[in-house]
Amino acid sequence: MADPQEHTTSQSDTTTDGGLSTGHPDRIQGHKPLLISFGEVLWDLLPESKIAGGAPTNFAYHASRNGVDALSISAVGKDELGDELEETIRRTGVPYLFERSDYPTGTAGVTLSDDGTASYSIAENVAWDHITATTAMVEKAATVDAITFGTLACRSEQSRQSLFTLLEALPQKAMRFFDLNLRGDYYTPDLITSLLKVSTHVKMNASEFSFLRALFSIEGDNEAACKWLFDHFPSLICVTITAGRDMSFVAGRNGEISLIHTPRVKEMRTVGAGDVFSGTLAAELLKGSSLSDAHQRAVNAAAYVCTQNDTWPEYPQTILDYVSWQNLRQL
């Protein structure tokens, strides 16, 4: 398969070369930090609609709305769903490198519990299970400031090997943001351990944190558990735990701790809220924000998106400071 040539025109049209589609390449030519996302891109099939998604792609979108350049790396099928998904992402303005695969475009059935927690039924042997680390992707990885990835795309040998190829190509100081994103039985203790060993930042929700505690026999409170992770995984510099409508907790290797109770908002949709949080947190840290400031902005961005009926909404010029507003209400 031939690799795509990088385009530097100002046009926003999609181009295809050798089975790879590229979109908005001009958007990644500036001086902002550059982040790439690797992994699943798919249609989330809700009872009432379908929405474009996939945790790494969601992450890239929200990072791009918070002051960094982002590039989504994945694969879609040579089918109608793939055409529609690519067009949907093209309209967001987020650049992408998508392989057009002979495998079908990914989908995931989504059901929501009463507390807003999503569960997924994810189609197997789909396009993003067969991502190839092309020369174009490896060359781009060598220039970036950050990469985000999770366990789900590693369920297949091909995509897993492609991820590690890109990780090896990264600059030494690049952020490696690992979102556990545990789904079904698509992960193993060995996979989680191998990804933690190469990560600088890790994010998990409360149930994933409980799983990690049990996996490694970690005792103590959140702060002690984070210290255990820092002690056993020397590359880690930041650990994040999100607990939905309760709180979120961010710890730095230097001992800094930030805990914020989740603000109450009128929710329209909660699917993907964790990706909003992660993408914003990474973007703010890449721009040089302090851990506590980055955390507060991530909480505010996630709260805002939960008030919208769209996983990839347009951002206002200024997002409400929901955290401070809630604190004032409680005085």
C-alpha atoms as one frame of an Amber mdcrd trajectory, in Angstrom:
protein
   0.000   0.000   0.000   1.383   3.417  -0.937   1.579   6.063   1.772  -0.242
   9.372   1.368   1.710  12.501   0.605   1.233  15.208   3.204  -0.790  18.081
   1.809  -0.158  21.683   2.794  -2.863  23.465   0.851  -5.587  25.435   2.573
  -8.318  23.269   1.114 -10.484  21.275   3.512 -11.480  18.568   1.037 -10.766
  14.940   1.821  -8.008  13.337  -0.252  -7.321   9.655  -0.780  -4.023   8.035
  -1.696  -3.248   4.349  -1.688  -6.176   3.402   0.548  -5.576   6.115   3.151
  -7.817   9.128   3.556  -6.492  12.403   4.889  -8.517  15.381   5.971  -7.608
  19.019   6.701  -3.811  18.506   6.678  -3.281  22.281   6.823  -4.746  22.360
  10.322  -1.646  20.663  11.761   0.989  23.016  10.385   0.967  25.680  13.125
   3.002  26.169  16.268   0.497  24.720  18.718   1.304  21.460  20.504   0.417
  18.532  18.250  -1.399  15.468  19.574  -2.284  12.287  17.729  -4.982   9.840
  18.748  -4.689   6.173  17.851  -7.485   3.646  17.898 -11.146   3.094  17.322
 -13.419   5.355  15.315 -16.980   4.105  15.018 -20.680   4.761  15.151 -22.269
   4.609  18.609 -25.730   3.167  18.016 -28.120   4.616  20.601 -31.804   3.678
  20.798 -32.843   6.965  19.203 -29.908   7.788  16.913 -26.347   7.029  15.879
 -23.464   9.325  16.765 -19.853   9.355  15.618 -17.492   8.294  18.344 -14.641
   6.180  19.582 -12.699   7.291  22.653  -9.422   8.284  20.922 -11.259  10.252
  18.237 -13.449  11.945  20.849 -10.267  12.818  22.741  -8.726  14.370  19.623
 -11.815  16.472  18.910 -11.985  17.959  22.401  -8.228  18.500  22.605  -8.477
  20.433  19.339 -11.197  22.621  20.851  -8.928  23.464  23.756  -5.952  24.984
  22.008  -3.867  22.167  20.546  -3.649  20.649  17.095  -4.869  17.075  16.868
  -4.667  14.292  14.299  -6.862  11.185  14.466  -5.338   7.907  13.230  -7.716
   5.015  12.594  -9.444   2.998   9.861 -12.934   2.882   8.360 -14.513   0.529
   5.867 -15.075   1.013   2.160 -18.785   1.192   2.877 -21.569   3.709   3.332
 -21.012   3.939   7.088 -17.334   4.655   6.443 -18.138   7.390   3.940 -20.594
   8.949   6.362 -18.231   8.701   9.322 -15.358  10.254   7.412 -17.574  13.090
   6.199 -18.812  13.705   9.749 -15.255  14.009  11.042 -14.176  16.110   8.075
 -16.857  18.653   8.969 -15.410  19.062  12.467 -12.131  20.305  10.995 -10.068
  17.769  12.948  -7.323  16.334  10.705  -7.211  12.587  10.256  -5.346   9.709
   8.642  -7.854   6.926   8.041  -7.064   3.712   6.233  -9.948   2.685   3.964
 -10.213  -0.971   4.840 -11.852  -4.006   3.262 -13.262  -4.690   6.732 -16.536
  -3.001   7.755 -16.727   0.309   9.589 -16.924  -0.119  13.354 -20.148   0.163
  15.339 -21.085  -0.157  19.003 -24.533  -0.615  20.491 -24.940   1.688  23.508
 -27.299   1.326  26.460 -27.501   3.735  29.390 -28.235   2.882  33.009 -30.333
   5.111  35.269 -27.203   6.868  36.547 -26.010   7.638  33.015 -23.344   4.934
  32.847 -22.958   3.562  29.326 -22.478  -0.079  28.391 -21.370  -1.149  24.929
 -21.806  -4.065  22.535 -18.895  -3.609  20.145 -18.763  -5.163  16.679 -15.670
  -7.311  16.113 -13.215  -7.744  13.233 -13.921  -4.274  11.895 -11.763  -1.706
  10.130 -10.077  -0.247  13.219  -8.971  -3.753  14.237  -6.702  -3.631  11.180
  -4.851  -0.300  11.418  -1.530  -0.382   9.574   1.356   1.765  10.821   2.233
   3.302   7.468   5.339   5.331   6.753   3.219   8.493   6.813   1.920   7.662
  10.282   5.357   6.810  11.661   6.858   9.996  10.233   4.070  12.045  11.798
   4.505  10.296  15.158   8.156  11.371  15.198   7.079  15.041  15.221   4.301
  15.124  17.812   4.067  16.364  21.377   1.571  13.748  22.555  -0.295  10.570
  21.720  -3.425   9.104  23.276  -4.436   5.450  23.165  -6.409   2.826  25.077
  -6.812  -0.901  25.481  -9.697  -1.402  23.065  -7.798  -0.957  19.794  -5.215
  -3.399  21.145  -7.706  -6.274  21.064  -6.281  -7.223  17.645  -2.660  -8.112
  16.986  -2.375  -5.850  13.937  -3.589  -2.650  15.584  -1.669  -3.448  18.775
   1.595  -3.818  16.878   0.873  -0.622  14.949   0.381   1.278  18.215   3.702
   0.094  19.602   5.397   1.005  16.322   4.097   4.562  16.675   5.043   4.702
  20.363   8.615   3.750  19.482   8.751   6.575  16.928   7.663   9.306  19.359
  10.066  11.966  20.589  11.413  10.996  24.009   9.647  13.875  25.799   6.242
  13.332  24.194   3.188  12.857  26.406   1.842   9.307  26.253  -1.742   9.504
  27.533  -3.222   6.079  28.313  -7.001   5.949  28.832  -7.734   2.442  30.120
 -11.192   2.375  28.503 -11.799  -1.242  29.537 -14.534  -2.807  27.428 -15.912
  -6.342  27.568 -13.131  -8.908  27.648 -10.889  -7.029  25.210  -7.967  -6.631
  27.613  -5.571  -8.692  29.688  -3.402  -7.927  32.736  -0.306  -8.228  30.528
  -1.673  -5.679  28.047  -2.528  -3.184  30.788   0.895  -3.613  32.363   2.729
  -3.188  29.058   0.803   0.010  28.276   1.363   1.441  31.759   5.094   0.860
  31.320   5.217   3.175  28.293   2.776   5.837  29.555   3.395   9.236  31.107
  -0.273   9.909  31.919  -3.024   7.439  32.760  -6.743   8.037  33.208  -9.347
   5.594  34.481 -12.883   5.698  35.798 -13.842   4.465  39.252 -14.621   0.896
  38.208 -11.384   0.678  36.198  -9.485   2.009  39.214 -11.041  -0.718  41.376
  -9.981  -3.280  38.773  -6.424  -1.924  38.794  -6.304  -2.018  42.595  -7.350
  -5.670  42.569  -4.991  -6.544  39.717  -1.923  -5.168  41.500  -3.146  -5.674
  45.117  -2.940  -1.929  45.770  -4.044  -0.820  49.239  -4.735   2.552  50.847
  -6.635   5.657  49.795  -6.519   7.298  46.367  -3.345   9.207  47.160  -1.560
   6.084  48.391  -2.739   4.127  45.354  -1.383   6.787  43.005   1.935   6.749
  44.846   2.057   2.970  44.337   1.562   3.459  40.598   4.288   6.116  40.455
   6.667   3.835  42.371   6.046   0.829  40.118   5.792   2.592  36.750   8.664
   5.107  36.564   7.489   6.743  33.322   4.178   7.859  34.869   3.960  11.507
  35.919   0.178  11.950  36.232  -2.671   9.662  37.359  -6.325  10.625  36.904
  -9.421   8.961  38.361 -12.913  10.029  37.312 -16.015   9.046  39.255 -18.861
  10.293  37.084 -21.335  12.491  38.924 -19.303  12.264  42.140 -15.815  13.676
  41.636 -12.511  13.473  39.798  -9.023  13.137  41.259  -5.722  14.041  39.598
  -2.326  13.285  41.126   1.125  14.344  39.968   4.375  12.518  40.589   5.603
  15.646  42.398   2.955  15.114  45.094   0.420  17.636  43.801  -3.185  16.540
  44.289  -6.380  18.009  42.827  -9.861  16.794  43.795 -12.976  18.408  42.312
 -16.566  17.420  42.969 -18.496  17.091  39.729 -20.760  20.120  39.194 -24.468
  19.522  38.729 -25.778  20.522  35.305 -28.908  19.865  33.271 -27.674  16.838
  31.354 -28.630  16.172  27.751 -26.104  13.409  27.033 -23.303  11.857  29.090
 -21.819   9.431  26.532 -18.211  10.461  25.927 -17.964  12.820  28.918 -14.789
  11.086  30.068 -13.185  11.709  26.680 -14.060  15.413  26.918 -12.380  15.500
  30.307  -9.275  13.653  29.105  -8.842  15.628  25.892  -9.153  18.937  27.723
  -6.838  17.877  30.546  -4.150  16.778  28.087  -4.505  19.948  26.012  -4.174
  22.200  29.038  -1.141  20.339  30.360   0.490  20.498  26.926  -0.053  24.263
  26.904   1.678  24.570  30.270  -1.284  24.950  32.624  -0.799  23.838  36.207
  -2.263  20.500  37.200  -5.039  22.133  39.239  -5.954  24.643  36.518  -5.924
  21.940  33.847  -8.147  19.777  36.041 -10.700  22.543  36.616 -10.885  23.345
  32.898 -11.347  19.655  32.113 -14.240  19.408  34.564 -15.849  22.539  33.132
 -15.520  21.300  29.543 -17.052  17.930  30.421 -19.910  19.654  32.251 -20.588
  21.880  29.251 -20.643  18.994  26.762 -23.054  17.072  29.012 -25.514  19.964
  28.532 -25.353  19.517  24.756 -27.139  16.925  22.630 -23.976  16.176  20.660
 -20.736  14.377  21.503 -18.820  16.826  19.278 -20.616  20.137  19.871 -19.421
  23.548  18.852 -17.626  25.243  21.733 -18.632  28.732  22.890 -15.954  31.404
  23.077 -15.979  31.004  26.855 -17.181  27.989  28.819 -18.980  28.639  32.083
 -16.920  28.019  35.211 -19.321  25.396  36.543 -16.898  24.391  39.310 -16.664
  27.859  40.876 -20.389  28.431  40.355 -21.225  25.262  42.257 -18.813  26.158
  45.047 -20.511  29.549  45.425 -23.934  27.892  45.580 -22.737  25.709  48.435
 -21.523  28.625  50.571
